[in-house]
Amino acid sequence: MRRAHPSSPSHVHADFLVIGSGVAGLRAALELSRDGRVIMLTKGHPLQSASTYAQGGVAVAMSEEDDVAIHLTDTLKAGHGLCRREAVRVLVEEGPARIQELIRWGARFDKTGGKFAFAREAAHSRSRILRARGDATGNEMVRVLMAQANRQKRIQRLDYHFTVDLVVEDGRCCGAVVLDETTGRQFMLPAKAVVLSTGGAGQIYARTTNPPNATGDGMAMAFRAGARLQDMEFVQFHPTALYLPSSPPFLLSEAMRGEGGQLRNSKGELFMHRYDPLGALAPRDIVARAIWAEMAATRARHVYLDVTHLGAEFVKRRFPTIYATCLRYDIDITEEWIPVSPSAHYMMGGVWTDLNGATSLPGLFAAGEVACSGVHGANRLASNSLLEGLVFGLRAGLAARSFASRHRVPDLTSHAESIRRLPGDKLDDAEKLRSSLRRTMWGQVGVVRSRESLIRATAQLSRWGQLVSRPFAARADLEVKNMVQVAACVAEAALWRENSVGAHFRSDFPKAKRPGWMQHSQLCLLDMSKKSANPVQRGVIVRMPVRTRR
């Protein structure tokens, strides 16, 4: 993999664009490089992806006590009836081969007694979580994939390049408008096919475990280009993120509870048994709401995660990154309870794709958290996300190769001229708007929602949508524009779903099985020829029934 020279975009050309450089993007790029030249676009540094920060592990049915049928059943159960069964089958059946491939490429997963050390996490009925260096699994997977990509001369990388928008011509996605963050220049990159792997949108919430660059860019640009978004109301809130007023939320892996960690309220009481028979190992949506309820009942800003009884040596060995990070904040987790509260963690919804990563827009493919492949349903099973990135990253690459074999790299000269003439505006106080948006989403479209809170949120987002409808020149302004777009889609879908299921909880509709609950929300743009002053208002909900065998 070569780093293309950022100052000479006219000399940069490729058959394929991959936007994003996490697990899904890297795996797609490796597949695409078999048939042509690939450019990987990354805003900021390539090691700032959410994949790199993934702690807990990767779920895969490879242990002697496990099989793919059990993994499938656990995933469907966690998804509360809204998974796409065929997609889940693809995930669990193809997952072991993708992990074995990583191992052949040099991935080093933890072992005990010469065998892989499989851990258990919430809602898994078997120990099937592979980990690396205790709690640095994502980092290890990205390391191996990046090393493999570096060996491929057909893969070029453009770091510190922000993708502004997708280019659509004759109903086909055929490139992207790119901002060089160093020079401030915008330029056009044509391609036969484009793969989105930009990750999630956790930064639309005031509390999130996601890195700062998780601003929903891929979802927003796909939506503006005319692709469908699905299940945007389903945002997973991780139950246990470090709560300290002076620090950003830091993820405390589900594996800590899998190893025996307990949750205590501000009075020191164990409470999870009152909410679910599985206690601290209940599915994430249940644990997050239980913590939320305990915080409300005790008028506290957090609860505690207690691992002191597991033994200091074990905790240091099993969770070295978490131990070291907490110690930097003067918390010795071997001796003290850890203050925790829920934080936005993962988007189950995203750009709708078929089983091969193809979106509703020809030429555009998506994989990883930006996509909605259907494997997660209403609530993601812990540690399925890294596996999804591998499995569907490969599939998206294969499908994009097939699509590209029937098309040429387009001539986008006319588009490039329009970019050069386009003035780039500056958003007044982008940081203030970003902060206000995040607080609004946390307070009104968070762990618990209601019709009243969602109406307030959608109204405010509509007003903000008018402020960000202009073209902008700077990355910070463009990110805020994308955050407003994605937040509006989440709020709109949450307002439409008048029932509670999985990660989506409506206090005014607490029962899941109201009429229509077995439907998916889909958001798409109205006819673009119908002018609207506010692009946020052009989104419409399309009801999509679940088709799955019982």
C-alpha positions in Angstrom: 0.0 0.0 0.0 1.4 3.3 -1.1 0.5 6.7 0.3 -0.6 8.9 -2.6 0.9 12.4 -2.7 -1.8 14.7 -1.3 -0.7 17.8 -3.0 -1.2 16.5 -6.5 -4.8 15.2 -6.7 -4.8 15.4 -10.5 -2.4 12.5 -10.6 -4.4 10.3 -8.2 -6.7 7.9 -10.0 -8.2 4.5 -9.2 -10.8 2.0 -10.2 -12.2 1.8 -6.7 -12.6 4.2 -3.8 -12.8 2.9 -0.2 -13.9 5.6 2.2 -12.7 4.6 5.7 -9.8 2.5 7.0 -11.2 0.3 9.8 -11.6 -3.5 9.6 -14.4 -3.4 7.0 -12.6 -0.9 4.7 -9.3 -2.7 4.9 -10.8 -6.1 4.1 -12.8 -4.6 1.2 -9.6 -2.9 -0.2 -7.7 -6.2 -0.1 -10.4 -7.8 -2.2 -10.7 -4.9 -4.6 -7.0 -4.8 -5.2 -7.2 -8.1 -7.1 -9.0 -6.4 -9.9 -7.7 -2.8 -10.0 -6.3 0.2 -8.3 -7.7 1.2 -5.0 -7.6 4.5 -3.1 -8.4 4.4 0.6 -9.6 7.8 1.9 -9.3 8.5 5.6 -10.1 11.7 7.5 -7.4 12.3 10.0 -5.0 9.5 10.9 -5.8 5.9 9.8 -5.5 4.5 13.3 -8.3 6.7 14.7 -11.0 4.3 13.5 -13.4 2.7 16.0 -12.1 -0.7 15.0 -8.7 0.2 16.5 -10.3 1.0 19.9 -12.4 -2.2 20.1 -11.6 -4.0 23.3 -13.7 -6.9 24.1 -13.0 -9.2 21.2 -14.5 -10.9 18.2 -17.3 -13.4 18.4 -16.8 -16.5 16.4 -18.0 -20.1 16.7 -14.7 -21.9 16.8 -14.5 -23.5 20.2 -15.2 -27.2 20.9 -18.4 -26.4 22.9 -19.8 -24.1 20.2 -21.2 -24.3 16.7 -22.6 -21.8 14.1 -26.2 -22.8 14.8 -25.9 -21.7 18.5 -24.2 -18.5 17.5 -27.0 -17.8 15.0 -29.6 -18.4 17.7 -27.9 -16.1 20.2 -27.6 -13.3 17.6 -31.3 -13.6 16.6 -32.4 -13.6 20.2 -30.3 -10.5 21.0 -31.8 -8.7 17.9 -35.3 -9.1 19.3 -36.9 -10.5 16.1 -35.7 -7.8 13.8 -32.5 -9.4 12.4 -32.3 -10.5 8.8 -31.9 -14.2 9.3 -30.1 -14.7 6.0 -27.5 -12.1 6.9 -27.0 -13.6 10.4 -26.4 -17.0 8.7 -23.8 -15.5 6.4 -22.1 -13.9 9.4 -21.8 -16.9 11.6 -21.1 -19.4 8.8 -18.4 -17.4 7.0 -16.9 -15.9 10.2 -14.6 -18.8 11.1 -13.0 -18.7 7.7 -12.3 -15.0 8.0 -10.7 -15.4 11.4 -8.6 -18.3 10.2 -7.5 -16.1 7.3 -6.4 -13.4 9.8 -4.5 -15.9 11.8 -2.7 -17.0 8.6 -1.8 -13.4 8.0 -0.2 -13.2 11.5 -3.0 -12.3 13.9 -2.0 -13.3 17.5 -5.1 -14.1 19.6 -4.7 -15.0 23.2 -4.2 -18.6 24.2 -4.4 -20.7 27.4 -2.6 -24.0 27.5 -1.9 -23.9 23.8 -5.6 -23.4 22.8 -7.4 -20.2 22.0 -8.8 -18.5 25.2 -12.5 -18.0 24.4 -14.3 -15.7 26.8 -18.0 -15.1 27.4 -19.9 -11.9 27.2 -23.5 -10.8 27.8 -26.3 -12.7 25.9 -23.8 -15.4 24.6 -24.8 -18.9 25.6 -21.2 -20.1 24.9 -17.7 -18.9 25.4 -16.9 -17.7 21.9 -15.1 -14.3 22.3 -11.5 -14.4 20.8 -9.3 -11.6 22.2 -5.8 -10.2 21.6 -3.5 -8.8 24.3 -6.3 -9.0 26.8 -8.4 -6.1 25.7 -6.8 -4.8 22.5 -8.5 -7.1 19.9 -9.5 -4.4 17.4 -6.0 -2.9 17.4 -4.5 -6.3 16.6 -6.9 -7.0 13.8 -6.3 -3.6 12.2 -2.5 -4.1 12.6 -2.7 -7.4 10.6 -5.0 -6.1 7.9 -3.0 -2.9 7.5 0.3 -4.9 7.2 -1.4 -7.1 4.5 -2.6 -3.9 2.7 0.9 -2.4 2.8 2.1 -5.4 0.7 -0.4 -4.6 -2.1 1.1 -2.1 -4.6 -2.4 -1.5 -6.0 -3.7 0.0 -2.8 -2.9 3.7 -2.2 -3.8 5.6 0.9 -4.8 9.2 1.3 -4.7 10.1 5.0 -6.1 13.4 6.3 -8.6 13.5 3.4 -12.2 14.2 4.3 -14.9 12.9 1.9 -17.3 15.8 1.4 -20.0 14.1 -0.8 -20.6 11.2 -3.2 -20.9 12.0 -6.9 -23.9 10.6 -8.7 -24.3 10.7 -12.4 -27.0 8.9 -14.4 -28.3 7.2 -11.3 -25.0 5.7 -10.4 -22.4 6.5 -7.7 -19.2 7.1 -9.6 -16.8 9.0 -7.3 -16.5 11.4 -4.5 -15.7 15.0 -3.7 -12.7 15.1 -1.3 -11.2 17.7 0.9 -7.5 17.8 1.5 -7.3 18.7 5.2 -3.8 20.0 4.9 -4.2 22.4 2.0 -8.0 23.1 2.2 -8.4 22.1 -1.5 -11.4 20.2 -2.7 -11.1 17.9 -5.7 -12.9 15.1 -7.5 -12.0 11.4 -7.4 -13.8 9.3 -10.0 -14.2 5.5 -9.6 -16.0 2.6 -11.1 -17.4 1.7 -7.7 -17.3 3.2 -4.1 -17.2 1.3 -0.8 -18.3 3.1 2.3 -16.7 1.9 5.6 -16.8 5.1 7.6 -18.0 3.7 10.9 -20.7 5.0 13.2 -22.2 8.3 14.5 -21.7 8.1 18.3 -20.5 11.7 18.4 -24.1 12.9 17.9 -24.5 12.1 21.6 -23.0 14.0 24.6 -21.8 10.7 26.1 -20.2 8.2 23.7 -17.5 5.6 23.7 -16.8 6.4 20.0 -13.6 8.3 18.9 -14.1 12.0 18.0 -14.2 11.3 14.3 -17.4 9.1 14.5 -19.6 11.8 13.1 -21.9 9.8 10.8 -20.3 11.1 7.6 -20.9 8.0 5.5 -24.6 7.8 6.5 -25.1 11.5 5.8 -23.4 11.5 2.4 -25.2 8.3 1.3 -28.5 9.8 2.4 -27.9 13.0 0.4 -26.9 10.9 -2.6 -30.2 9.1 -2.5 -29.4 5.8 -0.8 -31.8 4.4 1.8 -31.1 4.3 5.5 -32.6 1.6 7.7 -33.3 1.1 11.4 -31.8 4.5 12.4 -33.8 4.5 15.7 -31.7 1.6 17.0 -28.7 3.1 18.8 -27.0 0.8 21.2 -26.0 2.4 24.5 -23.1 0.5 26.2 -24.0 0.1 29.8 -20.6 0.6 31.3 -18.5 3.6 30.3 -16.2 5.3 32.8 -18.0 8.2 34.4 -15.7 11.0 35.5 -16.6 14.7 35.0 -13.1 15.5 33.9 -12.7 12.8 31.4 -14.4 11.6 28.2 -16.4 8.3 28.5 -14.0 5.4 28.2 -15.4 1.9 27.3 -15.2 -0.7 30.1 -15.5 -3.9 28.1 -18.5 -6.2 28.4 -15.9 -8.9 29.1 -15.4 -7.5 32.6 -18.9 -8.6 33.5 -18.3 -11.8 31.5 -15.4 -12.6 33.9 -17.6 -12.0 37.0 -17.7 -8.2 37.4 -20.8 -6.9 39.3 -22.9 -3.8 39.1 -23.7 -1.8 42.3 -25.8 1.3 42.7 -24.7 4.4 44.7 -25.7 2.6 47.9 -23.4 -0.3 47.1 -26.3 -2.7 46.4 -26.3 -5.3 43.7 -29.3 -4.6 41.6 -29.3 -6.4 38.2 -31.1 -9.4 39.5 -34.2 -7.2 40.0 -34.3 -6.5 36.2 -33.3 -9.7 34.5 -32.6 -13.4 35.6 -29.2 -13.2 33.8 -28.2 -10.3 36.1 -25.1 -8.4 34.9 -24.9 -10.7 31.9 -28.3 -9.6 30.5 -28.3 -8.1 27.0 -26.9 -4.6 26.7 -30.2 -2.8 26.2 -31.6 -4.3 29.4 -28.5 -3.5 31.4 -28.3 0.0 30.1 -32.0 0.7 31.0 -31.5 -0.9 34.4 -28.6 1.3 35.2 -30.6 4.3 33.9 -33.4 3.4 36.3 -31.1 2.9 39.2 -29.5 6.3 38.6 -32.9 7.9 38.5 -34.1 6.1 41.7 -31.0 7.0 43.7 -30.6 10.5 42.1 -27.0 9.6 41.1 -25.0 10.4 38.0 -23.6 6.9 37.8 -23.5 3.4 39.3 -20.4 1.2 40.0 -18.7 -1.7 38.3 -17.0 -3.9 40.8 -14.1 -6.3 39.8 -12.2 -6.1 43.1 -13.1 -9.6 44.0 -11.6 -11.1 40.9 -8.0 -10.6 42.2 -5.4 -8.0 41.3 -3.1 -10.2 39.2 -6.0 -11.6 37.1 -7.5 -8.1 36.5 -4.1 -6.6 35.4 -3.4 -9.6 33.1 -6.9 -9.8 31.6 -7.6 -6.1 31.2 -4.2 -4.3 30.9 -5.5 -1.4 28.8 -8.5 -0.7 31.0 -6.3 -1.1 34.2 -3.7 1.4 32.9 -6.3 3.9 31.6 -8.3 4.0 34.8 -5.0 4.3 36.8 -4.3 7.5 34.8 -7.5 8.9 36.3 -6.5 7.8 39.8 -8.7 4.7 39.9 -7.1 1.4 40.8 -9.7 -1.0 39.6 -8.2 -3.8 41.6 -9.0 -2.0 44.8 -11.8 0.5 43.9 -15.3 0.3 42.4 -15.4 2.0 39.0 -18.0 4.7 38.4 -19.9 3.9 35.2 -22.9 5.1 33.2 -24.4 4.3 29.8 -22.9 5.9 26.7 -23.8 5.8 23.0 -21.8 3.0 21.5 -23.0 1.5 18.3 -25.4 2.2 15.4 -27.4 -0.9 14.5 -29.0 1.1 11.7 -27.2 2.7 8.8 -27.1 2.5 5.0 -29.3 -0.4 3.9 -27.4 -3.1 2.0 -28.2 -6.5 0.6 -26.2 -9.6 1.6 -23.4 -8.5 -0.6 -23.0 -5.0 0.6 -24.8 -3.4 -2.3 -26.8 -0.3 -1.3 -30.0 1.0 -3.1 -27.7 3.3 -5.1 -26.0 1.5 -8.0 -22.2 1.7 -7.7 -22.3 2.3 -3.9 -21.4 -0.5 -1.5 -21.2 -0.4 2.3 -19.8 -2.5 5.1 -19.2 -2.3 8.9 -21.0 0.0 11.2 -22.0 2.5 8.5 -24.1 -0.2 6.9 -27.3 -1.9 8.0 -26.8 -5.5 6.7 -29.5 -6.8 9.1 -27.3 -8.9 11.3 -27.9 -6.8 14.4 -31.6 -6.2 14.4 -32.8 -4.1 17.3 -29.8 -4.8 19.5 -26.3 -6.0 18.6 -25.0 -9.1 20.2 -21.7 -8.2 21.9 -18.5 -8.6 19.8 -20.4 -9.4 16.5 -19.3 -6.1 15.0 -15.6 -6.9 14.2 -16.8 -10.2 12.6 -19.3 -8.2 10.6 -16.6 -5.9 9.3 -14.5 -8.9 8.1 -17.3 -10.9 6.6 -19.2 -8.1 4.9 -16.1 -6.1 4.0 -15.0 -9.1 1.9 -18.5 -9.4 0.4 -18.7 -5.7 -0.4 -15.4 -6.0 -2.1 -16.5 -8.9 -4.2 -19.7 -7.3 -5.2 -18.0 -4.0 -6.1 -15.5 -5.9 -8.3 -18.4 -7.6 -10.1 -20.1 -4.2 -10.6 -17.0 -2.5 -11.8 -16.3 -5.2 -14.5 -19.4 -3.8 -16.3 -18.4 -0.1 -16.0 -15.6 2.3 -16.8 -14.0 5.1 -14.7 -16.3 8.0 -15.5 -15.2 11.4 -16.8 -16.2 13.9 -14.1 -14.6 17.0 -15.7 -17.8 19.0 -15.6 -18.3 18.1 -11.9 -14.7 19.1 -11.1 -15.2 22.5 -12.8 -18.3 23.2 -10.6 -16.3 22.4 -7.5 -13.7 24.9 -8.4 -16.4 27.6 -8.8 -18.2 26.7 -5.6 -17.6 29.1 -2.7 -17.1 27.4 0.6 -19.0 29.0 3.5 -18.0 29.0 7.1 -20.4 28.0 9.9 -20.7 30.5 12.7 -19.5 28.9 15.9 -19.5 25.2 14.7 -18.3 24.0 18.1 -21.3 25.6 19.9 -23.7 24.0 17.5 -22.0 20.6 17.8 -22.2 20.8 21.6 -25.9 21.8 21.6 -26.7 19.0 19.2 -25.0 16.4 21.3 -26.8 17.6 24.5 -30.2 17.6 22.7 -29.7 14.1 21.4 -28.6 12.8 24.8 -31.5 14.4 26.6 -34.3 13.9 24.1 -33.3 10.9 21.9 -31.2 8.9 24.4 -31.7 5.7 26.4 -35.3 6.5 27.1 -37.5 8.5 24.6 -41.0 9.7 24.4 -43.2 11.4 21.8 -42.8 14.8 23.5 -39.0 14.6 23.7 -38.8 13.4 20.1 -41.1 16.1 18.8 -38.9 18.7 20.5 -35.8 17.1 19.1 -37.0 16.9 15.5 -38.2 20.5 15.6 -34.8 21.7 16.8 -32.9 19.6 14.3 -35.1 21.0 11.6 -34.0 24.5 12.6 -30.4 23.5 12.7 -30.8 21.8 9.3 -31.5 25.2 7.8 -28.2 26.5 9.2 -26.1 23.7 7.7 -27.8 23.4 4.3 -25.0 25.5 2.6 -21.7 24.1 1.2 -18.8 24.4 3.6 -15.1 24.5 3.2 -13.7 23.2 6.5 -13.8 19.7 8.0 -15.2 20.9 11.3 -18.2 22.6 9.6 -18.8 19.6 7.3 -18.8 17.2 10.2 -21.4 19.3 12.0 -23.5 19.3 8.8 -23.3 15.5 8.8 -24.1 15.2 12.5 -27.3 17.3 12.1 -28.3 15.1 9.1 -27.8 11.8 10.9 -29.3 13.0 14.2 -32.4 14.1 12.3 -32.7 10.7 10.7 -32.3 9.0 14.2 -35.0 11.2 15.8 -37.4 10.9 12.9 -37.2 7.1 12.9 -37.5 7.0 16.7 -40.6 9.2 16.5 -42.1 6.9 13.9 -41.6 3.7 15.9 -44.4 3.8 18.5 -43.3 0.7 20.4 -40.3 -0.4 22.5 -38.0 -3.1 21.1 -34.3 -3.8 21.7 -32.3 -0.6 22.1 -35.2 1.6 21.3 -37.3 2.4 24.4 -40.3 4.7 24.3 -41.6 5.5 27.8 -45.0 6.3 26.3 -45.1 2.9 24.5 -43.2 0.5 26.8 -44.7 -2.6 25.3 -42.8 -4.1 22.4 -45.6 -6.0 20.6 -47.9 -3.3 19.5 -49.3 -3.6 16.0 -46.6 -2.9 13.4 -43.6 -3.7 15.6 -42.3 -6.2 13.2 -41.4 -3.6 10.6 -38.2 -1.8 9.7 -38.0 1.9 9.2 -36.4 3.2 6.0 -35.5 6.8 5.3 -34.9 8.1 1.9 -35.0 11.5 0.1 -38.1 12.8 -1.6 -37.8 13.6 -5.3 -34.8 16.0 -5.5 -36.6 18.0 -8.1 -39.1 19.2 -5.4 -37.1 22.1 -4.0 -36.9 22.4 -0.2 -35.1 25.0 1.8 -34.2 22.4 4.4 -32.6 19.1 3.3 -33.4 17.5 6.7 -37.1 17.9 6.0 -36.9 15.9 2.8 -36.4 12.6 4.6 -39.5 10.3 4.5 -40.2 7.1 6.4 -40.9 4.0 4.4 -42.4 1.0 6.3 -40.6 -2.2 5.5 -42.1 -5.5 7.0 -39.7 -8.0 8.4 -39.4 -11.1 6.2 -38.0 -13.9 8.2 -38.8 -17.6 8.8 -40.1 -18.5 12.2 
